[in-house]
Amino acid sequence: MPLVCTVDVEDWAQSTLDTDLPISDRAGPNMEHVLDVLAEEKVKATCFVLGRFAEKFPDTVRRIASEGHEVASHGFGHVDVFRLTPTQFREDIRRSRGQLEALTGRPVLGYRAPDFSIVKESIWALEILAEEGFVYDASINPAVMARFGVPGFPRQPVRMALAGGAPLVELPVATLSFFGRSLPVAGGGYHRLLPFPVIRWAIEKSVLAGETFMAYCHPYEFDPDEFRHLDCPLPLKTRLHQGLGRRGFENKFRRMLREFETTLALQVAEKAMTEAPVYEG
């Protein structure tokens, strides 16, 4: 199976510091740069677009679609799913989906929760996604995480056996099986900090085993100078945790795209709809 290249299209400060902040002016140009990189490497990606980003940068969203990338939903406001009621969640995904479909003229069939926040306490969200007609979700991280993750969840695509009977494929982000544990290796901070040979090894291990490697990144990871332009002071711990490795991220990202065949999340989901095992939880 090939690599699945996904981008969570959001703004760093609004998604990380405070969801009530406005989307920064850097978010749009950062995503435009990612699109330039993808064009130069001749790769199509699945872009999970935040509604508030699309509200501020509609032309960038149109460009994503016009250049052949898949536009999927990242929700509207980047609020963790487990902080929403089922009614609020349904309203959020309807608002995001309607907005993206109006901008692109194409159906939106995939969803990824902010911060991979579909966890055991919010697994009910999958039922709502299926009821709303989404083909797949890509929100679950099977690794053991401090705040998120569903330890023990299958590491590869599955068809969810949901109470309502509506179909939904789950595409978990990539993890590495190591001594019985699923370790996070999919992207983001892990790809910022890990040396590229380790990233290559993890992807090769999955691909050679016939597995799907669901990778992800954010536009701000291509922006090493962002923190110098913030209006608010940041604790040193935050600067290190969120900033280390940004300067070398793009080079590793380009090498990954050059060395591995890629595909879209929707294409994996469509195949999984008939071939993936059923997961009953």
Sine and cosine of phi, psi and omega as CSV:
sin_phi,cos_phi,sin_psi,cos_psi,sin_omega,cos_omega
0.00,0.00,0.53,-0.85,-0.01,-1.00
-1.00,0.09,0.06,-1.00,0.10,-1.00
-0.98,0.21,0.65,-0.76,0.12,-0.99
-0.96,-0.27,0.90,-0.43,-0.02,-1.00
-1.00,-0.08,0.89,-0.46,0.01,-1.00
-0.82,-0.57,0.51,-0.86,0.01,-1.00
-0.80,-0.60,0.82,-0.57,0.12,-0.99
-1.00,0.01,0.96,-0.27,-0.17,-0.99
-1.00,0.06,0.99,-0.17,-0.09,-1.00
-0.47,-0.88,0.00,-1.00,0.01,-1.00
-0.93,-0.36,0.66,-0.75,-0.10,-0.99
-0.90,0.44,-0.82,0.57,-0.10,-0.99
-0.89,0.46,-0.70,0.72,-0.04,-1.00
-0.92,0.39,-0.59,0.81,-0.05,-1.00
-1.00,0.08,-0.40,0.92,-0.13,-0.99
-0.95,-0.32,-0.67,0.74,-0.07,-1.00
-1.00,0.03,-0.75,0.66,-0.10,-0.99
-0.30,-0.95,0.89,-0.46,-0.03,-1.00
-0.94,0.35,-0.18,0.98,0.07,-1.00
-1.00,0.07,-0.14,0.99,0.04,-1.00
-0.93,0.37,0.48,-0.88,0.13,-0.99
-0.95,0.33,0.42,-0.91,0.11,-0.99
-0.91,0.42,0.75,-0.66,-0.08,-1.00
-0.96,0.27,0.33,-0.94,0.01,-1.00
-0.93,0.37,-0.32,0.95,-0.02,-1.00
-0.98,0.20,-0.36,0.93,-0.12,-0.99
-0.88,0.47,-0.69,0.72,-0.01,-1.00
-0.90,0.43,-0.81,0.58,0.05,-1.00
-0.85,0.53,-0.57,0.82,0.05,-1.00
-0.88,0.48,-0.70,0.72,0.01,-1.00
-0.94,0.34,-0.58,0.81,0.08,-1.00
-0.87,0.50,-0.62,0.78,0.04,-1.00
-0.90,0.43,-0.67,0.74,0.05,-1.00
-0.86,0.51,-0.67,0.74,0.03,-1.00
-0.89,0.45,-0.61,0.80,0.08,-1.00
-0.88,0.47,-0.70,0.72,0.00,-1.00
-0.89,0.46,-0.72,0.70,0.01,-1.00
-0.88,0.48,-0.62,0.78,0.03,-1.00
-0.91,0.41,-0.68,0.74,0.00,-1.00
-0.90,0.43,-0.57,0.82,-0.01,-1.00
-1.00,0.00,-0.03,1.00,0.04,-1.00
0.85,0.53,0.75,0.66,-0.02,-1.00
-0.83,-0.56,0.65,-0.76,0.12,-0.99
-0.98,-0.19,0.66,-0.76,-0.06,-1.00
-0.82,-0.57,0.32,-0.95,0.18,-0.98
-1.00,-0.10,0.84,-0.55,-0.08,-1.00
-0.93,-0.37,0.93,-0.38,0.06,-1.00
-1.00,0.03,0.97,-0.24,-0.20,-0.98
-0.99,-0.12,0.81,-0.59,0.08,-1.00
-0.95,0.31,0.67,-0.74,-0.04,-1.00
-0.87,0.49,-0.65,0.76,-0.01,-1.00
-0.93,0.37,-0.51,0.86,0.12,-0.99
-0.91,0.41,-0.73,0.68,-0.02,-1.00
-0.88,0.47,-0.55,0.84,0.02,-1.00
-0.90,0.44,-0.62,0.78,-0.04,-1.00
-1.00,0.05,-0.53,0.85,-0.08,-1.00
-0.81,-0.59,0.88,0.47,-0.04,-1.00
-0.89,0.46,-0.55,0.83,0.00,-1.00
-0.92,0.40,-0.54,0.84,0.05,-1.00
-0.92,0.39,-0.64,0.77,0.05,-1.00
-0.90,0.43,-0.66,0.75,0.05,-1.00
-0.89,0.46,-0.61,0.79,0.03,-1.00
-0.91,0.42,-0.66,0.75,0.04,-1.00
-0.80,0.60,-0.76,0.65,-0.04,-1.00
-0.94,0.35,-0.67,0.74,-0.08,-1.00
-0.92,0.40,-0.40,0.91,0.00,-1.00
-1.00,-0.05,0.17,0.99,0.16,-0.99
1.00,0.00,0.17,0.99,0.06,-1.00
-0.99,0.11,0.41,-0.91,0.05,-1.00
-0.99,0.14,0.77,-0.63,0.08,-1.00
-0.99,-0.17,0.87,-0.50,0.04,-1.00
-0.80,-0.60,0.15,-0.99,-0.11,-0.99
-1.00,-0.06,0.65,-0.76,0.14,-0.99
-0.91,-0.42,0.35,0.94,-0.11,-0.99
0.98,0.20,-0.02,-1.00,-0.07,-1.00
-0.99,-0.13,-0.74,0.67,-0.19,-0.98
-0.93,-0.37,0.05,1.00,-0.05,-1.00
0.88,0.47,0.67,0.74,0.11,-0.99
-0.99,-0.17,0.75,-0.66,-0.01,-1.00
-0.81,0.59,0.67,-0.74,-0.05,-1.00
-0.86,0.51,-0.63,0.78,-0.05,-1.00
-0.95,0.33,-0.09,1.00,0.10,-1.00
-1.00,-0.08,-0.06,1.00,-0.02,-1.00
-0.96,-0.26,0.46,-0.89,0.20,-0.98
-0.99,0.15,0.31,-0.95,0.07,-1.00
-0.81,0.59,-0.62,0.78,0.03,-1.00
-0.91,0.41,-0.69,0.72,0.03,-1.00
-0.90,0.44,-0.63,0.78,0.03,-1.00
-0.89,0.45,-0.71,0.71,0.02,-1.00
-0.87,0.49,-0.68,0.73,0.03,-1.00
-0.89,0.45,-0.64,0.77,-0.03,-1.00
-0.90,0.44,-0.73,0.68,-0.05,-1.00
-0.95,0.30,-0.53,0.85,0.07,-1.00
-0.91,0.41,-0.67,0.75,0.00,-1.00
-0.90,0.44,-0.73,0.68,0.00,-1.00
-0.89,0.46,-0.74,0.67,-0.05,-1.00
-0.89,0.45,-0.71,0.70,0.00,-1.00
-0.88,0.48,-0.65,0.76,0.01,-1.00
-0.89,0.46,-0.74,0.67,-0.05,-1.00
-0.92,0.39,-0.62,0.78,0.02,-1.00
-0.93,0.37,-0.57,0.82,0.06,-1.00
-0.92,0.40,-0.60,0.80,-0.02,-1.00
-0.96,0.29,-0.62,0.79,-0.14,-0.99
-0.97,-0.23,-0.34,0.94,-0.07,-1.00
0.95,0.33,0.33,0.94,-0.03,-1.00
-0.78,-0.63,0.48,-0.88,0.04,-1.00
-0.93,0.37,0.60,-0.80,0.06,-1.00
-0.96,-0.27,0.91,-0.42,-0.18,-0.98
-0.90,-0.44,-0.14,0.99,-0.03,-1.00
-0.85,-0.53,0.40,-0.92,-0.03,-1.00
-0.61,-0.80,0.60,-0.80,0.21,-0.98
-0.73,-0.69,0.78,-0.62,-0.01,-1.00
-0.96,0.29,0.55,-0.83,0.14,-0.99
-0.81,0.59,0.73,-0.68,0.05,-1.00
0.84,0.55,0.45,0.89,0.00,-1.00
0.78,0.62,0.69,0.72,-0.20,-0.98
-1.00,0.01,0.31,0.95,0.27,-0.96
-1.00,0.05,0.97,-0.24,-0.03,-1.00
-0.87,-0.49,-0.11,-0.99,-0.06,-1.00
-0.84,0.54,-0.60,0.80,-0.03,-1.00
-0.96,0.28,-0.27,0.96,-0.02,-1.00
-0.83,-0.56,0.39,0.92,-0.01,-1.00
-0.90,0.43,-0.29,0.96,0.07,-1.00
-0.85,0.52,-0.38,0.92,-0.03,-1.00
-0.89,0.45,-0.49,0.87,0.00,-1.00
-0.89,0.46,-0.62,0.78,0.04,-1.00
-0.88,0.48,-0.66,0.75,0.00,-1.00
-0.93,0.38,-0.66,0.75,0.05,-1.00
-0.86,0.52,-0.69,0.73,0.02,-1.00
-0.91,0.42,-0.68,0.73,0.02,-1.00
-0.88,0.48,-0.57,0.82,-0.03,-1.00
-0.99,0.13,-0.01,1.00,0.11,-0.99
1.00,-0.03,0.22,0.98,0.09,-1.00
-0.94,0.34,0.60,-0.80,0.03,-1.00
-0.99,0.15,-0.62,0.78,-0.05,-1.00
-0.55,-0.83,0.38,-0.93,0.16,-0.99
-0.88,-0.48,0.57,-0.82,0.02,-1.00
-0.74,-0.67,0.73,0.68,-0.16,-0.99
-0.95,-0.30,-0.21,0.98,-0.17,-0.99
-1.00,-0.09,0.76,-0.65,0.10,-0.99
-0.95,-0.31,0.92,-0.40,-0.06,-1.00
-0.96,0.27,-0.04,1.00,-0.05,-1.00
-0.98,0.19,0.31,-0.95,0.13,-0.99
-0.99,0.14,0.91,-0.41,-0.08,-1.00
-0.85,-0.52,0.32,-0.95,-0.01,-1.00
-0.92,0.39,-0.67,0.74,-0.08,-1.00
-0.90,-0.44,-0.52,0.86,-0.13,-0.99
-0.81,-0.58,-0.04,-1.00,0.04,-1.00
0.96,-0.27,0.44,-0.90,0.07,-1.00
-0.81,-0.59,0.99,0.12,-0.02,-1.00
-0.82,0.57,0.69,-0.72,-0.01,-1.00
1.00,-0.02,-0.18,0.98,0.05,-1.00
-0.93,0.37,0.54,-0.84,0.03,-1.00
-0.80,0.59,0.59,-0.81,-0.06,-1.00
-1.00,0.07,-0.17,0.99,-0.04,-1.00
-0.84,-0.55,0.26,-0.97,-0.06,-1.00
-0.82,0.58,0.64,-0.77,0.03,-1.00
-0.66,-0.75,0.39,-0.92,0.17,-0.99
-1.00,-0.05,0.83,-0.56,-0.05,-1.00
-0.98,0.19,0.74,-0.67,0.12,-0.99
-1.00,-0.02,0.99,-0.11,-0.10,-0.99
-0.99,-0.17,0.48,-0.88,-0.09,-1.00
-0.86,0.51,-0.61,0.79,-0.03,-1.00
-0.97,0.23,-0.21,0.98,0.05,-1.00
1.00,0.05,-0.13,0.99,0.01,-1.00
-0.96,0.29,0.60,-0.80,-0.05,-1.00
-0.97,0.23,0.57,-0.82,0.10,-1.00
-0.35,-0.94,0.75,-0.66,0.08,-1.00
-0.99,-0.15,0.68,-0.73,0.12,-0.99
-0.97,-0.24,0.80,-0.60,0.04,-1.00
-0.93,-0.38,1.00,-0.03,-0.03,-1.00
-0.93,0.36,0.51,-0.86,0.07,-1.00
-0.94,0.34,0.40,-0.92,-0.13,-0.99
-0.91,0.42,0.67,-0.74,0.16,-0.99
-0.72,-0.69,0.27,-0.96,0.01,-1.00
-0.91,-0.42,0.82,-0.57,0.02,-1.00
-0.98,0.20,0.85,-0.52,-0.08,-1.00
-0.60,-0.80,0.94,-0.34,-0.02,-1.00
0.79,0.61,0.71,0.71,0.08,-1.00
0.99,0.15,0.01,1.00,0.02,-1.00
-0.92,-0.38,0.53,-0.85,0.09,-1.00
-0.99,-0.11,0.91,-0.42,-0.06,-1.00
-0.98,-0.21,0.63,-0.78,-0.02,-1.00
-0.95,0.30,0.79,-0.61,0.03,-1.00
-0.59,-0.81,0.22,0.97,-0.25,-0.97
-0.97,0.23,-0.46,0.89,-0.07,-1.00
0.39,-0.92,-0.44,-0.90,0.00,-1.00
0.84,0.55,-0.73,-0.68,-0.02,-1.00
-0.88,0.48,-0.50,0.86,0.00,-1.00
-0.91,0.41,-0.64,0.77,0.04,-1.00
-0.97,0.22,-0.41,0.91,0.11,-0.99
-0.93,0.38,-0.61,0.79,-0.16,-0.99
-0.99,-0.12,-0.52,0.85,-0.02,-1.00
-0.96,0.27,0.62,-0.78,0.12,-0.99
-0.92,0.39,0.50,-0.87,-0.10,-1.00
-0.86,0.51,-0.61,0.79,0.04,-1.00
-0.83,0.55,-0.55,0.83,0.04,-1.00
-0.94,0.33,-0.66,0.75,0.05,-1.00
-0.88,0.48,-0.74,0.67,0.02,-1.00
-0.85,0.53,-0.70,0.71,-0.02,-1.00
-0.88,0.48,-0.68,0.73,-0.01,-1.00
-0.90,0.44,-0.67,0.74,0.01,-1.00
-0.93,0.38,-0.71,0.71,0.01,-1.00
-0.86,0.51,-0.65,0.76,-0.01,-1.00
-0.86,0.51,-0.66,0.75,0.02,-1.00
-0.95,0.31,-0.75,0.66,-0.08,-1.00
-0.89,0.46,-0.69,0.72,-0.01,-1.00
-0.92,0.39,-0.41,0.91,0.05,-1.00
-1.00,0.05,0.07,1.00,-0.01,-1.00
0.97,0.25,0.36,0.93,-0.03,-1.00
-0.99,-0.14,0.32,-0.95,0.11,-0.99
-1.00,0.04,0.72,-0.69,0.10,-1.00
-0.94,-0.35,0.97,-0.25,-0.01,-1.00
-1.00,0.00,0.98,-0.21,-0.01,-1.00
-0.99,-0.13,0.39,-0.92,0.04,-1.00
-0.57,-0.82,0.38,-0.93,0.10,-0.99
-0.46,-0.89,0.08,-1.00,0.04,-1.00
-0.78,-0.63,0.52,-0.85,0.00,-1.00
-0.86,0.52,-0.55,0.83,-0.05,-1.00
-0.93,0.36,-0.30,0.95,0.03,-1.00
-0.94,0.33,-0.20,0.98,0.07,-1.00
-1.00,-0.05,0.08,1.00,-0.12,-0.99
-0.87,-0.49,1.00,0.09,-0.06,-1.00
-0.95,0.32,-0.25,0.97,-0.07,-1.00
-0.99,-0.15,0.07,1.00,-0.12,-0.99
-0.84,0.55,-0.70,0.72,-0.13,-0.99
-0.91,0.41,-0.40,0.92,0.03,-1.00
-0.95,0.31,-0.24,0.97,-0.06,-1.00
-0.94,-0.33,0.10,1.00,0.01,-1.00
-0.96,0.26,0.52,-0.86,0.00,-1.00
-0.99,0.11,-0.24,0.97,-0.07,-1.00
-0.88,-0.48,0.52,-0.86,0.04,-1.00
-0.95,0.32,0.53,-0.85,0.01,-1.00
-0.88,-0.48,0.66,-0.75,0.10,-1.00
-0.88,0.48,0.50,-0.87,0.00,-1.00
-0.84,0.55,-0.64,0.77,-0.01,-1.00
-0.86,0.51,-0.67,0.75,0.01,-1.00
-0.92,0.39,-0.68,0.74,0.03,-1.00
-0.85,0.52,-0.67,0.74,-0.01,-1.00
-0.95,0.31,-0.74,0.67,-0.06,-1.00
-0.90,0.44,-0.62,0.78,-0.09,-1.00
-0.99,-0.17,-0.24,0.97,-0.10,-1.00
-0.93,-0.37,-0.45,0.89,-0.05,-1.00
-0.86,0.52,0.72,-0.69,0.07,-1.00
1.00,0.02,-0.08,1.00,-0.02,-1.00
-0.89,0.45,-0.60,0.80,-0.10,-1.00
-0.91,0.42,-0.49,0.87,0.01,-1.00
-0.98,-0.18,0.05,1.00,-0.12,-0.99
-0.91,0.42,-0.71,0.70,-0.09,-1.00
-0.87,0.49,-0.65,0.76,0.00,-1.00
-0.89,0.46,-0.67,0.74,0.03,-1.00
-0.91,0.40,-0.63,0.78,0.02,-1.00
-0.88,0.47,-0.73,0.69,0.01,-1.00
-0.89,0.46,-0.67,0.74,0.00,-1.00
-0.89,0.45,-0.64,0.77,0.03,-1.00
-0.87,0.49,-0.70,0.71,-0.02,-1.00
-0.93,0.37,-0.54,0.84,-0.02,-1.00
-0.96,0.27,-0.49,0.87,-0.13,-0.99
-1.00,-0.09,-0.20,0.98,-0.05,-1.00
-0.74,-0.68,0.61,-0.79,0.12,-0.99
-0.93,0.37,0.59,-0.80,-0.04,-1.00
-0.84,-0.54,0.32,-0.95,0.09,-1.00
-0.52,-0.86,0.07,-1.00,0.00,-1.00
-1.00,-0.07,0.46,-0.89,0.02,-1.00
-0.86,0.50,-0.64,0.77,-0.03,-1.00
-0.88,0.47,-0.61,0.79,0.02,-1.00
-0.91,0.42,-0.63,0.77,0.07,-1.00
-0.91,0.42,-0.67,0.74,-0.02,-1.00
-0.90,0.43,-0.67,0.75,-0.01,-1.00
-0.89,0.45,-0.62,0.79,0.06,-1.00
-0.94,0.35,-0.64,0.77,-0.02,-1.00
-0.91,0.41,-0.44,0.90,-0.04,-1.00
-0.86,0.51,-0.43,0.90,0.01,-1.00
-0.92,-0.40,-0.33,0.94,-0.14,-0.99
-0.92,-0.40,-0.36,0.93,-0.08,-1.00
-0.97,0.23,0.48,-0.88,0.07,-1.00
-0.92,0.38,0.39,-0.92,0.05,-1.00
-1.00,0.05,0.71,-0.70,0.02,-1.00
-0.92,-0.39,0.83,-0.55,-0.05,-1.00
-0.97,-0.23,-0.07,1.00,0.07,-1.00
0.97,0.23,0.00,0.00,0.00,0.00
